[in-house]
């Protein structure tokens, strides 16, 4: 529940909002992070005045964190990028990569385990199961075992660290900032390519790719076993197919960098 005054603070400039720091703004983008879209009446808390909620909704629209499509609102790529960073405790724009362990898990029939995302960016797309590597994890293997137990309640007998990769997702932006010649990174967040098209780093992840074989995981509505050749038939999160292909047909250990466009 958000606890705020119903007084509108007009000192906040709509044109200079870097991140949704006001409690109402943060509430709105957080709500939309778990929905593809939502109506005004579904988002507005009962105890928040309509004019106050409308004001902050307009601030987010003016700053392109959300957009309106007929009678519903949805997160933009900029809003998705904010949610990604906020979920990793880095709400400000940054080129710093989040470090995770991602799992290529196969059963005895060779099927691949994929998980349905329940949060933006990429909500309802299918990804490889993964989890954060923490500062107090002594090794990648121990981190992978901890994540497996936390996620699936099992400790794999054998796991293999088969590769590392950076996955960067870029989204177009209308923001205008001074950029050096050649379109290099600006403050770790903006780049310029193709004769002036501006893009922003929506997310950047360093994945340590782990392979496991098991029949111990039971499928659910958000966790499915699929044939590897059927990956192209479902909506996938960025770089999933490339990572699996590289792990299946690459060297014993690989290092790659994948750059994808936000969808």
PyMOL commands that set and color helices and strands:
alter all, ss='L'
color gray80, all
select helices_A, chain A and resi 14-16+23-32+40-43+50-62+77-87+140-152+228-233+240-249
alter helices_A, ss='H'
color red, helices_A
select strands_A, chain A and resi 38-39+66-69+72-75+98-106+112-116+126-127+130-132+159-172+190-193+197-213+223-226+254-261
alter strands_A, ss='S'
color yellow, strands_A
deselect
rebuild
show_as cartoon
